[in-house]
Amino acid sequence: MNEEKIIDDVVELWKIICTYGAIDEKYYDKDLIKELKIALGGKHNESIETILSTNNISLEKFISEFFKVTKSFSEMLNGLLEMFEEANAYTSDHNINLEFNFNTSKCFSFDINHFKSMKEQVQKIEKEFVYLYISELVSWGLIDPFRKVTNWQSKITDIKAINWLKEYDENKWPKSLLECPQTGNNELDEYIVKVWNIWDIFLNECKRVFDNPNDAKAKRAENEEWPFYYLLLDKWPYIFVDNLFKFTYYFDILNEAEKLALSKKVIESLNEIFNYSSITKDKHKVWEKTIKEFLKLPVWKHRYELYSVWVCTEIMGALDKYNIEYNVIDGKLSFSFGGSHIASIVNSHPELQIWAELKTEWEKGETKNRKSRGKHIQPDYSLVVLPIEDVRSTLVVVECKQYKKPSRKNFSEALEDYADGRPESKVILVNYGKIPSKLIEKIESENKSRMLAFGKFIPRSTEIAEFKNQIITTIDKYYNSPGKTIISNYMLDTSEELSIILEWNEKPRDLDLSLIIKDVNDSMEISYKNSGKKEQFPFCEYKVDVRNGFGPEEIIISKWLNKDYTIIVHNFSKEVDLQASSARITLRQGIKEYQIDIANNSENGEVWEVGIIRGSTGELVQLNNIVKTFNED
């Protein structure tokens, strides 16, 4: 029996990845290759082979960086599996078949259990290989270069970091998505990103092993041998975030000469840590079979096609406050080039449906001379009300792009044609890579106001929140008109305490959170004017009046009454309009959260009507309106 081959040469490993992983360096994978070159310390005009050879890159280092730059791929699998499991509830055999037929030459399918096993295999390989690299680098030494140079004036102003630390303090794995802070010094920022990636991998490993930060203490006996146990016990992830964000604040207030000296000092300290690591070129071996099995997985081979399906998961995420019913037929959920009815929103009138590749006639097809479209248009996704044949029934179009060679012309034509062919629709284009600058601004069309484009649209992208906001704002606006109804399925548990949390930007300095509690007989208000107590009627308490921006302000409902609870936000200081505040309300019950972002297309006014909670049932009725003054009636 032949012994399985061991790869001990990093250049050989890269050649195997290129061959078996179908890496397209010139087109589809161009951005991935660019990120990998930077991560390996190379230049854009050098080949990967040259960088690996001249920089003496270890196998562990290369594998770690490769899986980091392809991390969005495995994160897409998480989103896809979540959507498939939701769809799985609509079939009796609980193992639906997923069919992807993007065109006649690229048709593939698998059942949900097969998909789960592939996802687990991908993440197992990632964990094993990346582990080799971070195991020797995660230490207090990664924090010291930032901690030792700041002073008592250092503070954190980033609201996401503040919220992240607050959630960690509450013994929760934070749901807030943090972005790596930057200093503006390019060389220093490269090192900060490098350290941040190590922290991110470490945090994900902690979350894999433990249910919450304090779980490590509770399960000491069974986990003390885990290599990062004591670092987690000493709050290493928390202290890292706290010190890094304080450092970037401190760096920002220095003069240019001080910044230059400090960046040099920090880079030298970090280099000592990376150089001191005992990782050597031959310390670990890589089994060729393991790598090839990963690269042959259908979910990797068809990663470009799966991207457009992942975008569908973000569409569904935007609609998650409604009751989504997937269109599973004969145990199959289909994504077909010929047109597929993916799902419907229950309790919507007229019914809202989500379609993939819905084809409709296009009157201007011939005059526009678009050879690829002809007399019809067929966007990737359509959010459409009945009757679906009427082009004016489409509310939102989402087009996914992964051109081999993206161009302004391709993007512009897609936006123009879909906006023209679906005359009442918001048209959203998303791209895996970058979008040309001022793309929509340079389009000459009367439909420009209905077009949006999002580049680098991948998991964890900052664009995802606005993408979802645009979809839900469009849907809510349509159903708020006379004769149309759509019922939110978000229900709060009236047997549990509820925290209503308001957060916003630095300005306006003073937003005020209020809760109007009302029935047919009386009305009362909980706010900074009347803070109430959790133990006394009406069993609500206002916590803190924040007057210097950011928040959070909080109202707690400890015991529910058979009344309506209306959530209101007042712009007290008025330095900027409410729309510019980026205000959001979080409804929190235990580990369950629901977030409402302030609408971007509202009228100017001093009051944000957030929504009404029915105390009798827990039903949330979203208003998301900005008005001049609040009228209880």
C-alpha distance (Angstrom), angle and dihedral (degrees) to the residues before:
residue distance angle dihedral
M1 . . .
N2 3.77 . .
E3 3.78 114.6 .
E4 3.79 113.8 -121.5
K5 3.78 111.6 -100.1
I6 3.80 119.4 -108.6
I7 3.81 119.9 -145.6
D8 3.79 111.1 -142.8
D9 3.80 98.7 158.2
V10 3.79 118.7 80.7
V11 3.82 94.9 -153.1
E12 3.80 90.0 52.9
L13 3.80 89.1 51.4
W14 3.81 91.3 53.0
K15 3.81 91.3 50.9
I16 3.82 90.1 52.4
I17 3.82 90.5 50.5
C18 3.81 90.9 50.3
T19 3.80 92.9 48.2
Y20 3.79 101.9 41.2
G21 3.80 96.9 29.2
A22 3.80 94.3 50.2
I23 3.81 91.8 -130.2
D24 3.81 109.5 -166.9
E25 3.82 102.8 -156.6
K26 3.81 95.9 177.0
Y27 3.79 100.8 49.0
Y28 3.81 130.1 -2.2
D29 3.83 96.2 28.3
K30 3.80 96.7 35.0
D31 3.83 94.5 111.3
L32 3.81 91.5 45.4
I33 3.82 91.0 52.5
K34 3.80 90.9 48.2
E35 3.82 91.6 53.2
L36 3.79 91.4 46.3
K37 3.82 92.2 52.3
I38 3.80 91.0 52.4
A39 3.81 92.2 46.3
L40 3.82 90.0 52.5
G41 3.80 92.2 50.1
G42 3.79 95.8 -109.0
K43 3.79 135.5 130.6
H44 3.79 126.6 -105.1
N45 3.81 93.1 -114.3
E46 3.82 94.4 52.2
S47 3.79 123.3 90.4
I48 3.78 119.7 -118.9
E49 3.81 89.1 -116.6
T50 3.83 90.8 55.9
I51 3.80 92.8 47.8
L52 3.80 92.4 49.2
S53 3.80 91.9 50.3
T54 3.80 101.9 41.0
N55 3.81 96.5 40.6
N56 3.81 92.9 47.3
I57 3.81 91.6 -128.1
S58 3.81 114.4 -168.2
L59 3.79 123.1 -132.7
E60 3.81 89.9 -114.3
K61 3.79 93.3 50.5
F62 3.81 92.8 47.9
I63 3.81 95.3 46.9
S64 3.78 91.3 46.8
E65 3.80 92.8 51.8
F66 3.81 92.9 43.0
F67 3.79 92.6 55.0
K68 3.81 91.2 44.7
V69 3.79 93.8 55.5
T70 3.81 90.2 45.4
K71 3.80 92.0 45.0
S72 3.80 92.2 108.2
F73 3.82 87.0 64.7
S74 3.82 94.4 60.0
E75 3.81 90.4 41.7
M76 3.80 88.7 55.6
L77 3.79 87.9 56.0
N78 3.81 89.5 57.6
G79 3.80 91.3 53.9
L80 3.79 92.6 45.1
L81 3.79 93.6 49.8
E82 3.81 91.5 49.3
M83 3.81 91.1 53.4
F84 3.81 92.5 44.7
E85 3.80 91.4 50.8
E86 3.80 90.1 51.8
A87 3.81 89.2 50.6
N88 3.81 89.2 46.0
A89 3.81 89.2 67.7
Y90 3.83 88.2 70.6
T91 3.81 96.0 64.5
S92 3.78 129.3 68.2
D93 3.81 98.9 -138.2
H94 3.85 92.7 55.8
N95 3.79 92.7 -140.5
I96 3.78 106.4 88.2
N97 3.76 122.0 -171.7
L98 3.78 116.0 -121.8
E99 3.80 114.7 -149.0
F100 3.79 124.8 -167.3
N101 3.79 116.9 -171.2
F102 3.79 106.7 165.4
N103 3.78 92.7 158.1
T104 3.78 137.8 -20.3
S105 3.79 94.5 -84.9
K106 3.81 97.7 47.4
C107 3.80 110.1 50.3
F108 3.80 119.8 141.2
S109 3.78 138.1 152.3
F110 3.80 143.1 -178.3
D111 3.77 137.7 173.5
I112 3.78 122.6 -105.9
N113 3.81 94.6 -104.9
H114 3.81 89.8 54.1
F115 3.80 89.5 49.5
K116 3.82 90.9 50.7
S117 3.78 91.7 52.0
M118 3.83 91.4 49.7
K119 3.80 91.2 49.6
E120 3.81 91.0 49.4
Q121 3.80 90.9 48.7
V122 3.81 92.2 51.5
Q123 3.79 92.6 49.3
K124 3.82 92.9 44.6
I125 3.80 91.2 54.4
E126 3.79 91.7 45.2
K127 3.79 92.4 49.6
E128 3.79 95.0 47.4
F129 3.80 95.8 48.6
V130 3.78 99.3 38.2
Y131 3.80 89.1 47.2
L132 3.79 89.6 65.2
Y133 3.78 90.9 63.4
I134 3.79 104.6 40.6
S135 3.80 95.6 42.1
E136 3.80 90.1 77.4
L137 3.79 98.1 38.7
V138 3.80 106.5 46.6
S139 3.81 104.7 96.3
W140 3.78 142.8 114.4
G141 3.80 85.8 -88.4
L142 3.80 89.4 76.7
I143 3.81 90.2 59.0
D144 3.82 100.0 40.8
P145 3.84 97.2 73.5
F146 3.82 88.2 60.6
R147 3.81 99.1 34.0
K148 3.81 97.9 50.6
V149 3.80 97.8 54.1
T150 3.82 101.5 49.7
N151 3.80 125.3 85.7
W152 3.80 140.0 -150.5
Q153 3.83 90.6 -78.6
S154 3.78 92.3 64.2
K155 3.78 115.1 110.1
I156 3.80 141.4 159.4
T157 3.81 118.4 -105.9
D158 3.80 99.6 164.3
I159 3.82 105.0 107.3
K160 3.80 93.6 -152.4
A161 3.80 91.0 54.1
I162 3.82 90.7 47.3
N163 3.80 90.5 52.0
W164 3.82 92.4 44.5
L165 3.80 91.9 54.1
K166 3.80 91.3 45.2
E167 3.80 91.7 53.7
Y168 3.81 91.3 47.4
D169 3.82 89.3 50.9
E170 3.80 87.8 54.0
N171 3.83 88.8 58.8
K172 3.81 95.2 -106.2
W173 3.76 130.9 124.6
P174 3.82 96.3 -114.3
K175 3.78 117.2 -109.8
S176 3.81 91.9 -163.5
L177 3.82 109.1 105.7
L178 3.77 110.4 -131.0
E179 3.79 123.9 -152.1
C180 3.77 119.9 -147.5
P181 3.84 107.8 -99.0
Q182 3.79 118.1 -122.5
T183 3.81 133.5 -151.3
G184 3.81 100.9 -162.3
N185 3.81 91.1 -115.4
N186 3.82 102.5 114.0
E187 3.80 97.9 -153.9
L188 3.80 93.7 45.9
D189 3.80 91.6 45.5
E190 3.81 90.5 55.7
Y191 3.80 88.8 58.0
I192 3.80 92.1 45.0
V193 3.82 90.0 53.1
K194 3.81 89.4 49.6
V195 3.81 92.0 52.1
W196 3.82 90.9 42.5
N197 3.81 91.4 55.4
I198 3.81 90.4 53.4
W199 3.82 89.9 50.2
D200 3.81 90.3 48.6
I201 3.81 93.1 52.3
F202 3.81 90.5 46.3
L203 3.80 92.4 50.1
N204 3.81 92.4 49.8
E205 3.79 89.8 50.9
C206 3.83 90.1 51.5
K207 3.80 90.5 50.5
R208 3.79 89.9 49.8
V209 3.80 92.6 55.3
F210 3.82 102.2 35.9
D211 3.81 134.4 41.8
N212 3.82 93.0 -141.8
P213 3.85 138.5 -4.3
N214 3.83 94.2 -91.9
D215 3.80 92.3 47.8
A216 3.80 88.7 87.2
K217 3.81 91.0 65.5
A218 3.80 92.1 46.5
K219 3.81 92.7 50.1
R220 3.79 98.2 39.6
A221 3.79 97.2 131.6
E222 3.79 95.4 55.9
N223 3.81 97.9 39.0
E224 3.80 107.2 34.4
E225 3.80 90.6 104.6
W226 3.82 90.9 56.6
P227 3.85 102.9 113.3
F228 3.81 96.0 -127.0
Y229 3.80 97.3 40.8
Y230 3.81 99.2 113.4
L231 3.79 94.0 41.9
L232 3.80 89.6 57.0
L233 3.80 91.2 44.2
D234 3.82 88.3 55.8
K235 3.84 91.9 50.0
W236 3.81 94.9 -111.1
P237 3.87 94.0 163.2
Y238 3.83 90.9 51.3
I239 3.81 95.4 45.5
F240 3.81 90.8 47.7
V241 3.83 92.5 55.9
D242 3.80 92.8 42.8
N243 3.80 94.0 52.3
L244 3.80 97.7 40.0
F245 3.81 94.0 53.0
K246 3.82 91.4 44.3
F247 3.80 88.1 50.9
T248 3.83 94.0 53.2
Y249 3.84 89.7 48.9
Y250 3.81 90.5 50.3
F251 3.81 92.0 45.7
D252 3.80 90.7 53.5
I253 3.83 94.2 58.4
L254 3.82 94.3 52.8
N255 3.79 124.6 97.5
E256 3.81 119.6 -111.1
A257 3.82 95.9 -96.5
E258 3.80 91.2 49.7
K259 3.80 91.1 47.8
L260 3.80 91.6 52.4
A261 3.81 92.7 49.7
L262 3.80 93.6 45.7
S263 3.80 94.9 47.5
K264 3.81 89.7 51.7
K265 3.81 91.0 50.4
V266 3.81 94.2 49.1
I267 3.82 93.7 45.9
E268 3.82 90.7 51.3
S269 3.81 90.7 50.8
L270 3.79 93.1 49.4
N271 3.80 92.2 46.1
E272 3.80 89.2 55.9
I273 3.80 89.5 55.1
F274 3.79 94.7 48.0
N275 3.80 93.3 44.3
Y276 3.80 93.0 46.2
S277 3.80 92.3 56.3
S278 3.79 108.9 112.9
I279 3.80 92.5 -135.0
T280 3.79 108.8 133.9
K281 3.75 131.9 -174.9
D282 3.80 95.7 -106.2
K283 3.79 100.8 33.5
H284 3.80 94.0 105.4
K285 3.77 132.2 26.9
V286 3.78 127.8 -142.3
W287 3.79 120.3 -142.4
E288 3.79 110.4 -132.3
K289 3.82 92.1 -148.2
T290 3.82 92.0 56.4
I291 3.80 93.2 53.1
K292 3.81 93.1 45.0
E293 3.81 92.3 49.2
F294 3.79 89.7 53.8
L295 3.81 93.4 48.3
K296 3.81 91.7 48.4
L297 3.80 94.2 54.7
P298 3.84 110.8 118.8
V299 3.80 90.0 -129.2
W300 3.82 89.0 59.8
K301 3.81 97.7 39.5
H302 3.82 90.9 50.8
R303 3.82 96.2 38.9
Y304 3.82 93.0 126.7
E305 3.81 92.5 54.3
L306 3.80 92.4 43.5
Y307 3.79 89.3 55.6
S308 3.80 91.3 72.5
V309 3.81 90.0 48.6
W310 3.81 89.8 51.1
V311 3.81 88.5 54.5
C312 3.82 86.0 58.7
T313 3.82 88.6 59.0
E314 3.82 89.1 57.8
I315 3.81 90.2 50.1
M316 3.81 88.9 52.5
G317 3.79 88.9 46.9
A318 3.81 89.4 56.8
L319 3.81 89.1 53.4
D320 3.80 97.2 44.1
K321 3.79 94.3 113.1
Y322 3.81 87.1 68.4
N323 3.79 129.0 68.7
I324 3.82 103.8 -96.9
E325 3.81 117.7 -161.3
Y326 3.81 114.8 -167.9
N327 3.78 118.9 -140.0
V328 3.81 99.3 -124.6
I329 3.82 110.4 170.3
D330 3.81 121.0 -170.8
G331 3.79 90.0 -15.4
K332 3.81 92.9 -53.5
L333 3.82 133.2 115.7
S334 3.79 106.9 -164.2
F335 3.80 133.4 -159.3
S336 3.79 101.6 -171.4
F337 3.78 134.8 174.3
G338 3.81 86.1 -140.4
G339 3.81 91.2 63.8
S340 3.82 129.2 -80.4
H341 3.78 131.6 -155.1
I342 3.82 99.2 -139.4
A343 3.80 102.9 178.3
S344 3.81 147.3 -27.2
I345 3.80 133.8 -138.4
V346 3.78 109.7 -119.2
N347 3.82 116.9 -137.0
S348 3.80 94.4 24.2
H349 3.79 121.9 129.4
P350 2.94 116.4 -134.5
E351 3.79 88.0 26.5
L352 3.79 115.6 -107.1
Q353 3.82 114.6 -140.9
I354 3.81 132.8 -173.5
W355 3.80 114.3 -140.6
A356 3.79 134.4 -176.0
E357 3.82 116.5 -146.1
L358 3.82 95.6 -4.6
K359 3.82 106.2 -177.2
T360 3.81 119.9 -147.9
E361 3.79 133.3 170.0
W362 3.78 118.7 -93.8
E363 3.78 117.2 -154.8
K364 3.80 95.7 -161.4
G365 3.81 94.5 46.7
E366 3.78 94.9 107.3
T367 3.80 96.9 42.1
K368 3.81 92.0 48.4
N369 3.83 90.1 55.4
R370 3.81 94.6 -141.9
K371 3.80 102.7 162.1
S372 3.81 92.8 -169.8
R373 3.81 93.9 56.2
G374 3.80 108.2 28.1
K375 3.81 113.7 174.2
H376 3.80 95.7 -16.1
I377 3.77 139.2 58.3
Q378 3.81 122.9 -147.6
P379 3.83 114.9 -179.1
D380 3.79 120.3 -170.0
Y381 3.81 94.3 -110.2
S382 3.78 134.4 14.1
L383 3.80 127.4 -172.3
V384 3.76 100.1 -156.0
V385 3.81 139.5 167.4
L386 3.78 125.0 -143.3
P387 2.98 128.8 -48.5
I388 3.81 90.2 46.7
E389 3.84 92.7 -173.3
D390 3.81 90.5 68.3
V391 3.81 107.7 89.1
R392 3.80 88.6 -149.5
S393 3.81 89.9 62.3
T394 3.79 93.5 73.4
L395 3.81 112.3 101.5
V396 3.82 100.0 177.3
V397 3.80 133.8 16.3
V398 3.81 120.2 -164.8
E399 3.80 118.9 -168.4
C400 3.82 120.0 -171.4
K401 3.79 118.5 -152.5
Q402 3.76 131.8 -163.6
Y403 3.78 100.2 154.5
K404 3.78 115.8 -178.4
K405 3.78 85.5 -130.8
P406 3.82 111.1 14.4
S407 3.77 117.6 -150.2
R408 3.78 137.0 179.9
K409 3.81 88.7 -117.9
N410 3.82 93.9 56.7
F411 3.79 93.6 47.9
S412 3.80 94.5 43.7
E413 3.80 94.1 49.4
A414 3.81 92.1 49.9
L415 3.81 91.7 52.1
E416 3.81 93.8 44.4
D417 3.80 95.8 46.7
Y418 3.80 96.8 47.2
A419 3.80 92.4 44.6
D420 3.81 89.1 50.5
G421 3.81 95.7 43.6
R422 3.83 94.8 44.9
P423 3.83 99.3 41.2
E424 3.84 98.2 -177.7
S425 3.79 97.1 41.6
K426 3.76 135.1 106.3
V427 3.82 103.9 -128.9
I428 3.81 116.6 -148.4
L429 3.79 123.8 -175.2
V430 3.81 119.5 -166.3
N431 3.78 125.6 -171.7
Y432 3.79 131.7 -167.4
G433 3.80 88.9 -141.0
K434 3.76 133.0 34.9
I435 3.79 126.9 -47.8
P436 3.84 118.2 -133.3
S437 3.79 111.3 -100.3
K438 3.83 116.6 -95.5
L439 3.80 89.3 5.2
I440 3.81 97.6 157.1
E441 3.78 94.1 33.4
K442 3.81 89.9 63.0
I443 3.81 95.6 47.6
E444 3.80 112.2 105.4
S445 3.79 102.8 -144.7
E446 3.78 138.2 120.4
N447 3.82 86.5 -134.9
K448 3.80 94.4 61.8
S449 3.82 93.2 111.7
R450 3.82 90.0 64.0
M451 3.82 95.0 53.3
L452 3.80 128.4 94.8
A453 3.81 131.9 172.1
F454 3.81 129.7 -166.3
G455 3.80 122.5 -168.1
K456 3.83 128.9 -162.4
F457 3.79 85.9 24.8
I458 3.80 101.0 176.2
P459 3.82 135.9 124.3
R460 3.82 112.5 -54.1
S461 3.79 90.6 17.2
T462 3.80 113.2 150.9
E463 3.81 86.8 -134.9
I464 3.81 93.8 68.4
A465 3.82 95.0 78.2
E466 3.81 92.7 53.9
F467 3.82 91.2 43.3
K468 3.81 90.0 56.3
N469 3.79 92.0 42.4
Q470 3.81 91.4 54.7
I471 3.80 91.4 51.0
I472 3.79 97.0 47.2
T473 3.82 93.3 42.0
T474 3.81 89.9 53.8
I475 3.82 92.8 47.4
D476 3.81 93.6 46.1
K477 3.81 92.1 48.1
Y478 3.81 91.1 53.4
Y479 3.80 95.0 47.9
N480 3.81 93.4 44.3
S481 3.82 89.0 67.9
P482 3.85 120.6 96.6
G483 3.81 118.0 -76.1
K484 3.82 95.4 18.0
T485 3.80 127.7 101.0
I486 3.77 138.0 -177.5
I487 3.80 123.6 173.2
S488 3.79 122.3 -145.0
N489 3.78 113.2 -132.6
Y490 3.81 94.4 -155.8
M491 3.77 107.6 120.3
L492 3.78 127.0 -178.4
D493 3.79 121.5 -145.2
T494 3.82 106.6 -113.1
S495 3.81 90.2 -164.5
E496 3.82 90.4 65.7
E497 3.79 134.9 66.4
L498 3.82 115.3 -101.1
S499 3.81 128.6 -148.8
I500 3.80 116.5 -156.1
I501 3.81 107.4 -161.6
L502 3.82 127.0 -170.0
E503 3.82 121.2 -161.7
W504 3.79 131.4 169.1
N505 3.81 145.5 156.0
E506 3.79 127.7 -70.8
K507 3.79 90.5 -84.7
P508 2.93 137.3 86.5
R509 3.79 89.0 40.8
D510 3.79 94.3 -149.6
L511 3.79 124.6 41.9
D512 3.80 115.6 161.9
L513 3.80 124.8 -146.7
S514 3.81 116.9 -147.3
L515 3.79 135.0 179.6
I516 3.82 119.4 -155.5
I517 3.82 111.6 -158.0
K518 3.79 111.5 -163.7
D519 3.77 146.2 163.5
V520 3.83 132.6 164.3
N521 3.81 91.7 -76.3
D522 3.77 107.8 42.3
S523 3.79 147.9 -2.4
M524 3.81 133.5 -147.2
E525 3.80 135.4 178.8
I526 3.81 130.7 -138.8
S527 3.82 111.7 -159.6
Y528 3.80 141.4 113.8
K529 3.84 86.4 -61.7
N530 3.80 93.0 56.2
S531 3.79 111.1 18.2
G532 3.82 98.0 178.2
K533 3.80 126.4 -165.7
K534 3.78 130.9 -98.8
E535 3.80 91.6 -131.7
Q536 3.82 95.9 50.6
F537 3.81 133.5 63.8
P538 3.04 124.4 -51.8
F539 3.84 82.9 27.7
C540 3.82 95.3 -136.7
E541 3.79 129.9 120.2
Y542 3.82 132.4 -163.4
K543 3.82 108.4 -146.9
V544 3.83 114.7 -167.7
D545 3.82 136.3 0.5
V546 3.82 104.3 -142.0
R547 3.82 114.2 -160.3
N548 3.82 102.3 170.3
G549 3.79 102.7 64.8
F550 3.79 135.2 -98.3
G551 3.81 98.0 60.0
P552 2.92 139.8 179.7
E553 3.78 102.7 -151.5
E554 3.78 114.5 173.8
I555 3.80 140.4 -167.0
I556 3.80 119.7 -169.4
I557 3.80 124.5 -154.4
S558 3.83 105.3 -158.7
K559 3.82 98.4 173.3
W560 3.78 126.5 22.7
L561 3.80 124.3 -129.5
N562 3.79 128.7 -160.8
K563 3.80 89.6 -101.5
D564 3.81 140.2 99.5
Y565 3.81 117.5 -96.6
T566 3.83 113.2 -154.0
I567 3.82 116.6 -165.2
I568 3.81 113.9 -146.2
V569 3.83 133.3 177.6
H570 3.83 120.9 -160.9
N571 3.83 124.0 -158.8
F572 3.81 96.9 -136.2
S573 3.83 102.9 168.5
K574 3.85 96.9 34.0
E575 3.82 99.6 -160.5
V576 3.81 86.8 143.5
D577 3.79 134.6 9.0
L578 3.79 119.9 -87.0
Q579 3.81 91.1 -110.1
A580 3.82 89.7 63.0
S581 3.81 93.4 52.0
S582 3.85 95.9 77.1
A583 3.79 85.1 -143.3
R584 3.77 119.3 -179.6
I585 3.78 136.3 -177.8
T586 3.80 121.2 -143.1
L587 3.80 119.5 -161.8
R588 3.80 107.4 -157.0
Q589 3.80 129.3 -171.5
G590 3.80 112.5 167.9
I591 3.80 106.7 -53.9
K592 3.80 92.4 -20.6
E593 3.81 117.4 99.7
Y594 3.79 137.2 177.6
Q595 3.80 122.0 -170.1
I596 3.80 130.1 -155.7
D597 3.82 117.1 -167.6
I598 3.77 119.9 -157.2
A599 3.81 111.7 -99.5
N600 3.81 115.5 -105.3
N601 3.79 97.6 -153.1
S602 3.80 99.4 54.0
E603 3.79 127.1 121.2
N604 3.79 120.5 -97.6
G605 3.78 113.5 -88.7
E606 3.78 144.6 129.9
V607 3.82 98.8 -113.4
W608 3.80 130.7 65.4
E609 3.80 111.8 -156.9
V610 3.80 100.2 -155.6
G611 3.80 103.9 178.5
I612 3.79 149.6 -70.5
I613 3.81 126.5 -99.2
R614 3.81 116.1 -156.4
G615 3.79 105.1 -136.0
S616 3.79 90.6 -159.5
T617 3.81 95.1 59.7
G618 3.83 108.6 8.4
E619 3.82 91.4 -119.2
L620 3.79 114.2 155.1
V621 3.79 115.8 -142.1
Q622 3.80 109.1 -167.2
L623 3.81 117.8 -145.8
N624 3.84 101.4 167.3
N625 3.80 92.2 -179.4
I626 3.78 131.7 146.8
V627 3.81 113.0 -147.6
K628 3.78 136.6 171.4
T629 3.81 94.1 -118.0
F630 3.78 134.6 0.4
N631 3.78 117.2 -106.9
E632 3.82 113.8 -166.0
D633 3.78 91.2 -157.2
